[in-house]
Amino acid sequence: MIGMHGEGLFNAFFMPLHSSLIEIRPLNFTGHHPNQYMKDMAHGDGDSIFWWGVNVATPAHSAPGVLELQKRGAPHTWSRERHTFVRLMALQYLLERITLTRTDRSRYQSFRDRREHYITDALDKLNDTQRHRLLHHVRSSAAQQGGGERRLLLREHVGAQRQQQQARVQQLDGQLQSGQLLQQRQLEADHQRRVLTAAVADVLPGVQMQDRQQQQQQQQQQ
């Protein structure tokens, strides 16, 4: 099972004994607070679930959530709600170890002892050779699935789009503080209302005509 940190991960405890769970954590969301949930609960339960983790450490792979943009709630919770993008190489690193572990608790314990049961998306634990091997494996898998080059280009495009989104978010944050964003939202709402009104005006005559035809047919039948 793979998922973002959150209550949805508790479904992992319904999986068969010694199944594996990969928990993805947003940027700057590390330490005691996130650990006390799935990670510590799984270990405290005798490793009934094998916990694995990916910590997002690359700013370009994360964008502020609603609470952070609106400056609502406790600041220390903002990182928990951030939007997150995860590199396939980080998942590949863990999936290889999960494949070797299967349901063997001793093998999982050996990976834990070597601290190989979690990694950051920056792959800071790996040397250049290990990174190159992972990248080659990911590219080969994508190519075997068909349209491999297009998939890789799409990933690069998505990465660029996320960087642009982050810049846009920062710009919107400044506009929110100056009150410009509220005005922009009002203009967008007015535009949506005009579009909806125009759409109703186009559809309504046809609906009215259908109603008249149905009434005429009912009168003829009577």
C-alpha positions in Angstrom: 0.0 0.0 0.0 1.3 3.5 -0.9 -0.2 6.7 0.4 0.3 10.2 1.8 0.5 10.6 5.6 -3.0 10.7 6.9 -5.8 8.7 8.4 -6.4 6.8 5.2 -3.2 4.8 5.9 -4.9 3.1 8.9 -6.5 0.8 6.2 -3.1 -0.8 6.2 -4.0 -2.6 9.4 -6.6 -4.6 7.5 -4.0 -6.0 5.1 -2.6 -9.5 5.7 0.1 -9.9 8.3 3.5 -8.5 7.4 2.3 -6.6 4.4 4.2 -3.5 3.4 3.2 0.2 3.6 5.0 3.1 2.0 4.1 6.4 3.7 4.9 9.6 1.7 5.5 12.7 3.8 5.4 16.2 2.5 8.2 18.7 2.6 9.5 19.5 6.2 7.0 17.1 7.7 9.4 14.9 9.7 10.3 14.1 13.3 8.3 13.0 16.3 4.8 14.2 15.2 4.5 12.1 12.1 6.5 9.2 13.6 4.1 8.7 16.4 1.4 7.5 14.0 1.9 4.8 11.4 5.7 4.3 11.9 5.7 3.9 15.6 2.3 2.1 15.7 3.5 -0.5 13.1 6.7 -1.1 15.0 5.0 -1.1 18.4 2.6 -3.8 17.1 5.4 -6.2 16.5 5.9 -5.1 12.9 2.5 -6.6 11.9 2.8 -4.1 9.1 6.2 -3.3 7.5 6.6 0.5 7.5 8.6 2.2 4.7 8.8 5.9 4.1 9.6 8.6 1.6 10.3 12.1 2.9 10.0 14.8 0.3 13.0 17.1 0.7 13.1 18.8 -2.7 11.2 22.2 -2.6 10.4 22.0 -6.3 8.4 18.8 -5.5 6.1 20.6 -3.0 3.6 23.4 -3.0 1.7 25.1 -0.2 -1.7 23.9 0.8 -4.8 25.9 1.4 -4.1 26.5 5.2 -0.6 27.8 4.4 -1.8 30.1 1.7 -4.6 31.5 3.8 -2.4 31.6 7.0 -5.0 29.6 8.9 -4.4 27.2 11.7 -1.2 26.4 13.6 1.9 27.0 11.4 3.5 23.8 12.5 0.7 21.9 10.8 1.0 23.6 7.4 3.7 21.3 6.1 1.3 18.3 6.7 -1.1 19.7 4.1 1.3 20.6 1.3 0.8 19.3 -2.2 3.5 16.7 -3.0 5.2 15.2 -6.1 7.3 12.0 -5.6 10.1 10.9 -7.9 9.7 7.3 -9.2 13.3 6.6 -8.3 12.6 7.0 -4.6 9.7 4.6 -4.9 11.8 2.2 -6.9 14.4 2.2 -4.2 11.8 1.0 -1.6 10.0 -1.4 -3.9 13.1 -3.3 -4.6 13.6 -3.9 -0.9 10.0 -4.7 -0.4 10.3 -7.4 -3.2 13.3 -8.9 -1.4 11.5 -8.7 2.0 8.1 -10.1 1.0 6.7 -11.2 4.4 10.0 -12.1 6.0 10.3 -10.2 9.3 14.0 -10.9 9.7 14.8 -9.4 6.3 12.7 -6.3 7.1 14.6 -6.0 10.4 17.9 -6.1 8.5 16.8 -3.2 6.3 15.7 -1.3 9.3 19.0 -1.9 11.0 20.8 -0.4 8.0 18.2 2.4 7.9 17.2 1.4 4.4 13.5 1.4 5.1 13.1 5.1 4.3 14.6 7.6 1.9 14.2 11.2 0.8 13.2 12.1 -2.8 16.6 13.7 -3.1 18.1 10.2 -2.9 20.8 11.6 -0.5 21.7 8.1 0.7 22.8 6.9 -2.7 26.1 7.4 -4.5 26.2 8.3 -8.2 26.4 4.6 -9.3 23.3 3.6 -7.4 21.3 6.6 -8.7 22.3 5.8 -12.3 21.2 2.2 -11.8 17.8 3.3 -10.4 17.3 5.8 -13.2 18.2 3.2 -15.8 15.7 0.7 -14.3 12.9 3.3 -14.2 13.5 4.3 -17.8 13.6 0.7 -19.0 10.3 -0.1 -17.2 8.7 3.0 -18.8 9.9 2.0 -22.2 8.7 -1.6 -21.8 5.2 -0.3 -21.0 5.0 1.4 -24.4 5.4 5.1 -25.1 8.4 5.2 -22.8 10.0 8.3 -24.3 6.7 10.2 -24.2 6.2 9.2 -20.6 9.6 10.5 -19.7 9.0 13.8 -21.5 5.6 14.0 -19.8 7.3 13.6 -16.4 9.8 16.4 -17.3 6.9 18.6 -18.4 5.0 17.9 -15.2 8.1 18.9 -13.2 8.4 22.1 -15.1 4.7 22.8 -14.6 5.0 22.2 -10.9 7.8 24.8 -10.7 5.7 27.3 -12.5 2.8 26.4 -10.1 5.0 27.1 -7.1 6.0 30.5 -8.5 2.3 31.2 -9.2 1.4 30.2 -5.6 4.0 32.6 -4.2 2.6 35.3 -6.4 -0.9 34.6 -5.2 0.2 34.6 -1.7 1.5 38.2 -2.1 -1.8 39.2 -3.8 -3.8 37.7 -1.0 -2.0 39.9 1.6 -2.7 43.0 -0.5 -6.3 42.2 -1.1 -5.9 41.8 -4.9 -6.8 38.1 -4.8 -10.2 38.7 -3.4 -11.0 41.1 -6.2 -9.7 38.6 -8.7 -11.9 35.8 -7.3 -14.9 38.1 -7.5 -14.2 38.8 -11.1 -13.9 35.1 -11.8 -17.2 34.4 -10.0 -18.9 37.1 -12.0 -17.5 35.5 -15.2 -18.7 32.1 -14.2 -22.2 33.4 -13.5 -22.3 35.1 -16.9 -21.2 31.9 -18.6 -23.9 29.9 -16.7 -26.6 32.4 -17.6 -25.7 32.3 -21.3 -25.7 28.5 -21.2 -29.1 28.4 -19.6 -30.4 30.9 -22.2 -29.2 28.6 -25.0 -30.8 25.5 -23.5 -34.0 26.9 -22.1 -35.9 27.4 -25.4 -35.3 23.8 -26.4 -36.5 22.5 -23.1 -39.6 24.7 -23.3 -40.4 23.4 -26.8 -40.0 19.8 -25.6 -42.5 20.5 -22.8 -45.0 22.0 -25.2 -44.7 19.0 -27.5 -45.2 16.6 -24.7 -48.3 18.6 -23.6 -49.7 18.5 -27.1 -49.1 14.7 -27.3 -50.9 14.2 -24.0 -53.8 16.3 -25.2 -54.1 14.4 -28.4 -54.0 11.1 -26.5 -56.9 12.3 -24.3 
